[in-house]
Amino acid sequence: MVKQGWTIAKKTVLKLMRLLRLVCKVRRKKRYNSYQGEQGVVAPNLLKRQFEADAPNQKWVTDVTEFSVDDRKLYLSPVMDLFD
């Protein structure tokens, strides 16, 4: 038992954990790492910031979002009709 106000060195804790065969299962957060590979061609700006449509099915837009779930990468790409 540790008396109040005392501190224990990290290496002492590590030695005791190894001796008792204890393993920490908490994972560290991964740092953000932007994609460093080849980039695709930038699409032309056809809307030119005119986001209103007069009728349905004239202007459709989408965006891709990446999620990390259970050590896997999942992608969401909702599609919207700008008339609505």
All heavy atoms as an XYZ file, in Angstrom:
695
protein
N       0.841     -1.180      0.000
C       0.000      0.000      0.000
C       0.887      1.245      0.000
O       1.914      1.290      0.677
C      -0.901     -0.031      1.218
C      -1.933      1.026      1.224
S      -3.249      0.506      2.342
C      -4.559      1.371      1.647
N       0.494      2.250     -0.747
C       1.286      3.468     -0.876
C       0.759      4.504      0.104
O      -0.439      4.730      0.196
C       1.194      4.011     -2.325
C       1.974      5.289     -2.452
C       1.677      2.971     -3.303
N       1.687      5.116      0.820
C       1.284      6.165      1.753
C       0.905      7.415      0.984
O       1.406      7.662     -0.117
C       2.415      6.472      2.725
C       2.703      5.337      3.671
C       3.744      5.741      4.680
C       4.014      4.604      5.641
N       5.023      4.953      6.635
N       0.033      8.186      1.577
C      -0.431      9.399      0.930
C       0.731     10.363      0.715
O       1.545     10.583      1.607
C      -1.504     10.062      1.776
C      -2.246     11.153      1.053
C      -3.403     11.706      1.873
O      -3.542     11.391      3.036
N      -4.213     12.501      1.242
N       0.799     10.930     -0.494
C       1.855     11.878     -0.811
C       3.067     11.245     -1.475
O       3.944     11.939     -1.935
N       3.150      9.922     -1.524
C       4.261      9.240     -2.166
C       3.960      9.042     -3.638
O       2.827      8.884     -4.047
C       4.514      7.883     -1.522
C       5.149      7.951     -0.159
C       5.087      8.975      0.738
C       5.942      6.935      0.436
N       5.777      8.656      1.859
C       6.326      7.407      1.705
C       6.354      5.693      0.021
C       7.107      6.671      2.556
C       7.135      4.963      0.878
C       7.525      5.449      2.138
N       5.005      8.972     -4.430
C       4.847      8.647     -5.847
C       5.715      7.430     -6.162
O       6.740      7.206     -5.521
C       5.271      9.825     -6.749
O       6.622     10.150     -6.456
C       4.391     11.034     -6.518
N       5.284      6.687     -7.139
C       6.028      5.505     -7.566
C       6.502      5.755     -8.993
O       5.734      6.207     -9.841
C       5.134      4.248     -7.526
C       4.649      4.005     -6.104
C       5.892      3.044     -8.036
C       3.679      2.869     -5.987
N       7.761      5.440     -9.242
C       8.336      5.647    -10.566
C       7.682      4.719    -11.594
O       7.256      3.604    -11.270
C       9.842      5.406    -10.522
N       7.588      5.176    -12.819
C       6.974      4.383    -13.900
C       7.708      3.053    -14.106
O       7.080      2.024    -14.329
C       6.985      5.173    -15.212
C       6.054      6.341    -15.234
C       6.140      7.054    -16.577
C       5.311      8.314    -16.576
N       5.408      9.032    -17.840
N       9.031      3.096    -14.022
C       9.798      1.870    -14.257
C       9.536      0.825    -13.173
O       9.526     -0.371    -13.445
C      11.291      2.184    -14.349
C      11.648      2.922    -15.623
C      13.136      3.110    -15.756
C      13.463      3.820    -17.045
N      14.907      3.986    -17.230
N       9.299      1.285    -11.957
C       8.966      0.358    -10.875
C       7.637     -0.327    -11.160
O       7.491     -1.541    -10.984
C       8.899      1.102     -9.525
O      10.128      1.780     -9.312
C       8.628      0.152     -8.385
N       6.669      0.452    -11.621
C       5.360     -0.108    -11.973
C       5.509     -1.102    -13.120
O       4.928     -2.191    -13.098
C       4.362      1.016    -12.333
C       3.052      0.445    -12.845
C       4.115      1.913    -11.133
N       6.298     -0.760    -14.124
C       6.504     -1.663    -15.263
C       7.147     -2.976    -14.819
O       6.762     -4.051    -15.270
C       7.361     -0.989    -16.332
C       6.677      0.119    -17.130
C       7.677      0.812    -18.045
C       5.537     -0.447    -17.951
N       8.153     -2.891    -13.918
C       8.806     -4.110    -13.412
C       7.809     -4.999    -12.677
O       7.785     -6.215    -12.871
C       9.959     -3.745    -12.470
C      11.197     -3.245    -13.161
C      12.265     -2.914    -12.123
C      13.437     -2.208    -12.753
N      14.440     -1.825    -11.751
N       6.985     -4.376    -11.827
C       5.976     -5.147    -11.089
C       4.950     -5.770    -12.036
O       4.525     -6.908    -11.838
C       5.278     -4.257    -10.061
C       6.124     -3.838     -8.859
C       5.398     -2.789     -8.032
C       6.461     -5.055     -8.006
N       4.543     -5.025    -13.057
C       3.574     -5.557    -14.019
C       4.166     -6.748    -14.767
O       3.477     -7.744    -14.989
C       3.122     -4.464    -14.990
C       2.192     -3.451    -14.353
S       1.662     -2.159    -15.491
C       0.623     -3.081    -16.599
N       5.434     -6.654    -15.176
C       6.082     -7.777    -15.859
C       6.195     -8.987    -14.938
O       5.970    -10.120    -15.350
C       7.465     -7.376    -16.361
C       7.424     -6.517    -17.590
C       8.810     -6.361    -18.205
N       8.795     -5.203    -19.078
C       9.517     -4.104    -18.905
N      10.362     -4.006    -17.903
N       9.437     -3.105    -19.748
N       6.546     -8.729    -13.677
C       6.694     -9.796    -12.693
C       5.361    -10.536    -12.476
O       5.317    -11.755    -12.397
C       7.195     -9.218    -11.364
C       7.428    -10.212    -10.239
C       8.627    -11.088    -10.571
C       7.646     -9.481     -8.931
N       4.275     -9.775    -12.439
C       2.944    -10.352    -12.223
C       2.237    -10.733    -13.528
O       1.093    -11.154    -13.518
C       2.068     -9.362    -11.442
C       2.578     -9.016    -10.041
C       1.772     -7.874     -9.457
C       2.516    -10.243     -9.141
N       2.934    -10.533    -14.651
C       2.399    -10.822    -15.994
C       1.086    -10.095    -16.266
O       0.123    -10.664    -16.779
C       2.227    -12.323    -16.192
C       3.547    -13.053    -16.166
C       3.369    -14.493    -16.436
N       4.678    -15.139    -16.335
C       4.840    -16.438    -16.271
N       3.797    -17.230    -16.295
N       6.036    -16.942    -16.184
N       1.062     -8.817    -15.911
C      -0.101     -7.973    -16.179
C       0.128     -7.216    -17.474
O       1.228     -6.730    -17.738
C      -0.317     -6.981    -15.035
C      -0.649     -7.588    -13.673
C      -0.708     -6.485    -12.628
C      -1.949     -8.348    -13.722
N      -0.918     -7.107    -18.283
C      -0.813     -6.421    -19.567
C      -1.902     -5.364    -19.636
O      -3.061     -5.627    -19.329
C      -0.980     -7.416    -20.738
C      -0.896     -6.689    -22.066
C       0.063     -8.509    -20.662
N      -1.534     -4.177    -20.044
C      -2.494     -3.088    -20.211
C      -3.123     -3.211    -21.595
O      -2.421     -3.311    -22.597
C      -1.781     -1.748    -20.070
S      -2.874     -0.361    -20.307
N      -4.453     -3.198    -21.653
C      -5.136     -3.351    -22.933
C      -5.690     -2.042    -23.473
O      -6.410     -2.033    -24.450
C      -6.263     -4.375    -22.794
C      -5.738     -5.769    -22.572
C      -6.784     -6.779    -22.872
C      -6.176     -8.169    -22.737
N      -7.018     -9.185    -23.288
N      -5.380     -0.937    -22.819
C      -5.836      0.365    -23.301
C      -4.966      0.759    -24.483
O      -3.741      0.740    -24.408
C      -5.739      1.427    -22.182
C      -6.130      2.790    -22.714
C      -6.609      1.027    -21.012
N      -5.598      1.097    -25.583
C      -4.849      1.484    -26.780
C      -4.690      2.990    -26.815
O      -5.581      3.729    -26.446
C      -5.587      1.028    -28.026
C      -5.651     -0.462    -28.148
C      -6.294     -0.828    -29.472
N      -6.706     -2.211    -29.397
C      -7.844     -2.668    -29.844
N      -8.693     -1.870    -30.403
N      -8.149     -3.936    -29.730
N      -3.555      3.427    -27.319
C      -3.336      4.856    -27.484
C      -4.089      5.337    -28.714
O      -4.250      4.603    -29.686
C      -1.860      5.159    -27.649
C      -1.079      4.917    -26.407
C       0.342      5.354    -26.585
N       1.084      5.099    -25.364
C       2.365      5.330    -25.225
N       3.059      5.803    -26.222
N       2.958      5.076    -24.086
N      -4.514      6.593    -28.687
C      -5.182      7.171    -29.846
C      -4.181      7.319    -30.982
O      -3.029      7.720    -30.768
C      -5.744      8.551    -29.514
C      -7.076      8.517    -28.857
C      -7.637      9.918    -28.798
C      -9.049      9.899    -28.289
N      -9.627     11.239    -28.275
N      -4.620      7.010    -32.180
C      -3.755      7.180    -33.334
C      -3.783      8.645    -33.760
O      -4.835      9.283    -33.757
C      -4.234      6.303    -34.491
C      -4.069      4.832    -34.207
C      -4.528      4.014    -35.384
C      -4.411      2.536    -35.102
N      -4.899      1.738    -36.218
N      -2.626      9.141    -34.115
C      -2.567     10.521    -34.588
C      -3.147     10.617    -35.977
O      -3.087      9.686    -36.768
C      -1.118     10.998    -34.607
C      -0.531     11.106    -33.192
C       0.819     11.732    -33.210
N       0.687     13.099    -33.696
C       1.678     13.807    -34.186
N       2.870     13.303    -34.247
N       1.488     15.038    -34.611
N      -3.693     11.768    -36.312
C      -4.231     12.002    -37.643
C      -3.097     11.965    -38.650
O      -2.044     12.562    -38.443
C      -4.934     13.359    -37.700
C      -5.380     13.731    -39.088
C      -6.482     13.119    -39.664
C      -4.686     14.660    -39.837
C      -6.887     13.441    -40.946
C      -5.075     14.995    -41.111
C      -6.181     14.383    -41.658
O      -6.582     14.699    -42.931
N      -3.316     11.238    -39.732
C      -2.301     11.128    -40.761
C      -2.994     11.308    -42.103
O      -3.739     10.438    -42.548
C      -1.623      9.750    -40.674
C      -0.465      9.645    -41.621
O      -0.036     10.641    -42.196
N       0.040      8.446    -41.802
N      -2.775     12.442    -42.730
C      -3.420     12.676    -44.011
C      -2.790     11.786    -45.081
O      -1.654     11.355    -44.968
C      -3.303     14.142    -44.405
O      -1.951     14.488    -44.584
N      -3.547     11.534    -46.113
C      -3.105     10.646    -47.185
C      -1.918     11.267    -47.910
O      -1.966     12.423    -48.341
C      -4.269     10.410    -48.143
C      -3.927      9.520    -49.294
C      -3.706      8.166    -49.112
C      -3.822     10.020    -50.584
C      -3.397      7.331    -50.155
C      -3.513      9.192    -51.640
C      -3.305      7.856    -51.428
O      -2.994      7.039    -52.473
N      -0.835     10.510    -48.029
C       0.389     11.031    -48.639
C       0.612     10.491    -50.049
O       1.620     10.799    -50.674
C       1.598     10.678    -47.763
C       1.537     11.266    -46.367
C       1.600     12.774    -46.356
O       2.291     13.377    -47.179
N       0.881     13.398    -45.455
N      -0.303      9.669    -50.544
C      -0.122      9.053    -51.858
C      -0.558      9.970    -52.999
O      -0.666     11.187    -52.848
N      -0.835      9.350    -54.122
C      -1.251     10.118    -55.301
C      -2.627     10.722    -55.083
O      -3.489     10.128    -54.463
C      -1.307      9.205    -56.522
C       0.033      8.693    -56.971
C      -0.086      7.845    -58.218
O      -1.024      8.061    -58.992
O       0.763      6.967    -58.386
N      -2.822     11.909    -55.613
C      -4.114     12.562    -55.529
C      -4.762     12.552    -56.892
O      -4.093     12.644    -57.920
C      -3.954     13.997    -55.033
C      -3.459     14.073    -53.602
C      -3.329     15.501    -53.129
O      -3.424     16.434    -53.908
N      -3.095     15.672    -51.845
N      -6.084     12.432    -56.890
C      -6.818     12.412    -58.146
C      -6.948     13.805    -58.740
O      -6.507     14.807    -58.179
N      -7.582     13.887    -59.878
C      -7.797     15.148    -60.575
C      -8.942     15.902    -59.897
O      -9.955     15.316    -59.532
C      -8.142     14.876    -62.056
C      -8.398     16.172    -62.793
C      -7.024     14.101    -62.723
N      -8.773     17.196    -59.699
C      -9.825     18.013    -59.096
C     -10.934     18.210    -60.121
O     -10.688     18.588    -61.278
C      -9.257     19.380    -58.645
C     -10.359     20.275    -58.108
C      -8.175     19.180    -57.615
N     -12.173     17.939    -59.701
C     -13.324     18.073    -60.604
C     -13.591     19.552    -60.892
O     -13.367     20.409    -60.035
C     -14.555     17.438    -59.967
N     -14.080     19.856    -62.081
C     -14.380     21.261    -62.400
C     -15.558     21.760    -61.564
O     -16.450     21.004    -61.207
C     -14.738     21.229    -63.885
C     -15.104     19.818    -64.166
C     -14.347     18.971    -63.199
N     -15.558     23.051    -61.261
C     -16.610     23.673    -60.467
C     -17.785     24.035    -61.376
O     -17.865     25.141    -61.909
C     -16.065     24.913    -59.756
C     -17.070     25.541    -58.834
O     -18.165     25.029    -58.646
N     -16.697     26.669    -58.265
N     -18.722     23.097    -61.545
C     -19.855     23.320    -62.445
C     -20.948     24.173    -61.806
O     -21.665     24.883    -62.504
C     -20.445     21.972    -62.883
C     -19.484     21.041    -63.626
C     -20.168     19.718    -63.938
C     -18.999     21.698    -64.910
N     -21.091     24.126    -60.493
C     -22.159     24.875    -59.821
C     -21.826     26.353    -59.654
O     -22.712     27.199    -59.677
C     -22.447     24.275    -58.446
C     -23.163     22.944    -58.436
C     -23.359     22.466    -57.016
C     -24.495     23.046    -59.142
N     -20.566     26.668    -59.483
C     -20.112     28.050    -59.278
C     -20.931     28.744    -58.197
O     -21.430     29.850    -58.383
C     -20.144     28.824    -60.579
C     -19.181     28.240    -61.594
C     -19.152     29.003    -62.881
C     -18.169     28.318    -63.788
N     -18.556     28.304    -65.160
N     -21.114     28.025    -57.055
C     -21.798     28.510    -55.852
C     -23.270     28.852    -56.093
O     -23.880     29.582    -55.330
C     -21.060     29.682    -55.223
C     -19.630     29.316    -54.845
C     -18.994     30.271    -53.893
N     -19.683     30.406    -52.628
C     -19.600     29.549    -51.601
N     -18.880     28.459    -51.718
N     -20.237     29.789    -50.482
N     -23.878     28.337    -57.138
C     -25.320     28.513    -57.365
C     -25.995     27.227    -56.896
O     -26.185     26.292    -57.670
C     -25.593     28.791    -58.843
C     -24.976     30.090    -59.310
C     -25.097     30.290    -60.803
O     -25.687     29.472    -61.504
N     -24.544     31.378    -61.295
N     -26.385     27.203    -55.604
C     -26.867     25.987    -54.965
C     -28.385     25.828    -55.010
O     -28.923     24.954    -54.358
C     -26.387     25.941    -53.512
C     -24.894     25.945    -53.391
C     -24.241     26.993    -52.762
C     -24.130     24.908    -53.906
C     -22.865     26.996    -52.644
C     -22.755     24.897    -53.794
C     -22.117     25.946    -53.158
N     -29.091     26.648    -55.748
C     -30.546     26.529    -55.838
C     -30.923     25.939    -57.187
O     -30.326     26.269    -58.214
C     -31.211     27.890    -55.641
C     -30.977     28.449    -54.245
C     -31.586     29.821    -54.060
O     -32.353     30.266    -54.934
O     -31.294     30.445    -53.030
N     -31.938     25.067    -57.179
C     -32.413     24.451    -58.415
C     -33.893     24.787    -58.585
O     -34.637     24.903    -57.609
C     -32.218     22.946    -58.363
N     -34.334     24.946    -59.835
C     -35.728     25.303    -60.129
C     -36.648     24.092    -60.136
O     -37.854     24.226    -59.935
C     -35.816     26.016    -61.489
C     -35.029     27.314    -61.492
O     -34.925     27.949    -60.415
O     -34.503     27.692    -62.554
N     -36.099     22.911    -60.385
C     -36.904     21.690    -60.466
C     -36.086     20.524    -59.910
O     -34.863     20.612    -59.791
C     -37.296     21.426    -61.918
N     -36.752     19.426    -59.572
C     -36.008     18.258    -59.079
C     -35.094     17.660    -60.151
O     -35.315     17.852    -61.348
C     -37.108     17.265    -58.711
C     -38.385     18.005    -58.721
C     -38.192     19.235    -59.527
N     -34.074     16.944    -59.688
C     -33.131     16.215    -60.551
C     -32.317     17.107    -61.480
O     -31.861     16.662    -62.523
C     -33.858     15.138    -61.363
C     -34.472     14.087    -60.472
O     -33.913     13.733    -59.441
N     -35.635     13.600    -60.863
N     -32.128     18.366    -61.126
C     -31.261     19.239    -61.917
C     -29.834     19.271    -61.346
O     -28.869     19.213    -62.102
C     -31.805     20.672    -61.938
C     -33.008     20.865    -62.804
C     -33.422     22.327    -62.838
O     -33.056     23.115    -61.967
N     -34.193     22.685    -63.845
N     -29.738     19.383    -60.013
C     -28.429     19.504    -59.372
C     -28.355     18.524    -58.211
O     -29.133     18.604    -57.267
C     -28.199     20.926    -58.856
C     -28.172     21.971    -59.952
C     -27.995     23.360    -59.380
C     -28.038     24.411    -60.487
N     -27.914     25.770    -59.929
N     -27.397     17.603    -58.304
C     -27.157     16.619    -57.250
C     -25.741     16.831    -56.733
O     -24.819     17.049    -57.519
C     -27.292     15.198    -57.803
C     -28.693     14.817    -58.153
C     -29.405     15.207    -59.230
C     -29.546     13.967    -57.408
N     -30.649     14.662    -59.211
C     -30.769     13.883    -58.097
C     -29.406     13.262    -56.209
C     -31.833     13.134    -57.635
C     -30.471     12.511    -55.764
C     -31.669     12.456    -56.472
N     -25.570     16.756    -55.417
C     -24.247     16.939    -54.818
C     -23.977     15.815    -53.820
O     -24.907     15.175    -53.327
C     -24.126     18.306    -54.105
C     -24.182     19.451    -55.106
C     -25.195     18.468    -53.046
N     -22.697     15.583    -53.540
C     -22.291     14.582    -52.562
C     -20.968     14.985    -51.942
O     -20.270     15.880    -52.443
C     -22.172     13.183    -53.207
O     -21.943     12.224    -52.186
C     -21.036     13.139    -54.209
N     -20.646     14.339    -50.839
C     -19.355     14.524    -50.188
C     -18.994     13.201    -49.533
O     -19.868     12.461    -49.107
C     -19.417     15.634    -49.144
C     -18.029     16.014    -48.629
O     -17.042     15.751    -49.340
O     -17.940     16.559    -47.524
N     -17.718     12.902    -49.431
C     -17.266     11.640    -48.842
C     -16.682     11.923    -47.466
O     -15.867     12.831    -47.304
C     -16.201     10.958    -49.737
C     -15.710      9.681    -49.098
C     -16.776     10.697    -51.108
N     -17.122     11.151    -46.456
C     -16.613     11.261    -45.099
C     -16.059      9.906    -44.680
O     -16.680      8.886    -44.945
C     -17.738     11.679    -44.128
O     -18.307     12.902    -44.597
C     -17.192     11.884    -42.729
N     -14.895      9.926    -44.035
C     -14.253      8.686    -43.587
C     -14.453      8.514    -42.086
O     -14.264      9.449    -41.318
C     -12.760      8.747    -43.902
C     -11.987      7.545    -43.443
C     -10.510      7.704    -43.706
O     -10.097      7.567    -44.865
O      -9.773      7.987    -42.747
N     -14.849      7.306    -41.666
C     -15.005      6.966    -40.260
C     -14.104      5.793    -39.938
O     -13.917      4.904    -40.766
C     -16.451      6.543    -39.947
C     -17.460      7.643    -40.108
C     -18.194      7.767    -41.279
C     -17.680      8.539    -39.085
C     -19.124      8.774    -41.423
C     -18.612      9.547    -39.222
C     -19.334      9.659    -40.390
N     -13.576      5.770    -38.704
C     -12.836      4.606    -38.223
C     -13.728      3.862    -37.243
O     -14.111      4.412    -36.210
C     -11.543      5.026    -37.532
O     -10.658      5.564    -38.476
N     -14.086      2.609    -37.562
C     -14.946      1.793    -36.719
C     -14.280      0.433    -36.551
O     -14.043     -0.266    -37.543
C     -16.348      1.632    -37.344
C     -17.214      0.734    -36.486
C     -17.011      2.982    -37.554
N     -13.994      0.042    -35.305
C     -13.370     -1.251    -35.020
C     -12.114     -1.494    -35.858
O     -11.966     -2.511    -36.510
C     -14.364     -2.397    -35.238
C     -15.497     -2.369    -34.233
O     -15.269     -1.854    -33.124
O     -16.579     -2.860    -34.553
N     -11.219     -0.536    -35.883
C      -9.958     -0.630    -36.630
C     -10.156     -0.812    -38.127
O      -9.300     -1.370    -38.815
C      -9.082     -1.761    -36.069
C      -8.667     -1.496    -34.633
O      -8.537     -0.308    -34.280
O      -8.471     -2.450    -33.883
N     -11.300     -0.389    -38.645
C     -11.555     -0.434    -40.091
C     -11.949      0.958    -40.552
O     -12.474      1.747    -39.781
C     -12.698     -1.402    -40.407
C     -12.355     -2.837    -40.130
C     -13.511     -3.778    -40.343
N     -14.527     -3.304    -41.249
C     -15.768     -3.771    -41.308
N     -16.130     -4.735    -40.502
N     -16.629     -3.303    -42.155
N     -11.708      1.268    -41.805
C     -12.123      2.537    -42.374
C     -13.424      2.328    -43.137
O     -13.519      1.446    -43.986
C     -11.059      3.087    -43.324
C      -9.842      3.591    -42.609
C      -8.881      4.229    -43.571
C      -7.652      4.727    -42.851
N      -6.713      5.356    -43.776
N     -14.425      3.133    -42.792
C     -15.707      3.097    -43.491
C     -15.937      4.469    -44.110
O     -15.543      5.485    -43.565
C     -16.847      2.757    -42.528
C     -16.746      1.411    -41.822
C     -17.897      1.255    -40.841
C     -16.767      0.279    -42.824
N     -16.606      4.487    -45.254
C     -16.837      5.725    -45.969
C     -18.332      5.956    -46.139
O     -19.079      5.030    -46.452
C     -16.156      5.695    -47.348
C     -14.663      5.546    -47.234
C     -14.072      4.290    -47.237
C     -13.853      6.655    -47.092
C     -12.698      4.148    -47.117
C     -12.478      6.528    -46.969
C     -11.910      5.275    -46.985
O     -10.569      5.141    -46.861
N     -18.760      7.211    -45.916
C     -20.153      7.602    -46.092
C     -20.209      8.671    -47.164
O     -19.448      9.640    -47.120
C     -20.717      8.150    -44.774
C     -22.117      8.736    -44.839
C     -23.135      7.633    -45.127
C     -22.458      9.459    -43.554
N     -21.099      8.477    -48.137
C     -21.241      9.451    -49.209
C     -22.723      9.720    -49.458
O     -23.330      9.137    -50.354
C     -20.566      8.930    -50.481
O     -20.704      9.884    -51.514
N     -23.340     10.611    -48.655
C     -24.750     10.931    -48.887
C     -24.917     11.775    -50.155
O     -24.072     12.594    -50.483
C     -25.149     11.731    -47.650
C     -23.876     12.306    -47.154
C     -22.794     11.340    -47.540
N     -26.005     11.555    -50.851
C     -26.297     12.297    -52.084
C     -27.523     13.159    -51.837
O     -28.509     12.696    -51.278
C     -26.558     11.321    -53.260
C     -26.892     12.086    -54.518
C     -25.344     10.435    -53.486
N     -27.449     14.443    -52.235
C     -28.565     15.366    -52.026
C     -28.983     15.997    -53.345
O     -28.151     16.358    -54.169
C     -28.163     16.493    -51.073
C     -27.979     16.075    -49.668
S     -27.770     17.454    -48.488
C     -27.107     18.780    -49.415
N     -30.286     16.140    -53.504
C     -30.858     16.898    -54.612
C     -31.008     18.331    -54.112
O     -31.663     18.573    -53.098
C     -32.210     16.314    -55.007
C     -32.826     17.007    -56.204
O     -32.218     17.967    -56.730
O     -33.926     16.590    -56.611
N     -30.428     19.315    -54.790
C     -30.449     20.691    -54.311
C     -31.812     21.358    -54.459
O     -32.015     22.463    -53.958
C     -29.377     21.511    -55.026
C     -27.941     21.141    -54.674
C     -26.966     22.042    -55.437
C     -27.701     21.259    -53.179
N     -32.764     20.713    -55.101
C     -34.109     21.273    -55.204
C     -34.830     21.199    -53.866
O     -35.615     22.059    -53.532
C     -34.918     20.548    -56.289
C     -36.327     21.062    -56.409
C     -36.573     22.307    -56.924
C     -37.394     20.285    -55.998
C     -37.869     22.789    -57.045
C     -38.687     20.748    -56.100
C     -38.934     22.003    -56.621
N     -34.554     20.161    -53.095
C     -35.269     19.930    -51.833
C     -34.812     20.885    -50.763
O     -33.705     21.007    -50.421
C     -35.056     18.476    -51.399
C     -35.990     18.091    -50.279
O     -36.943     18.855    -50.036
O     -35.767     17.033    -49.695
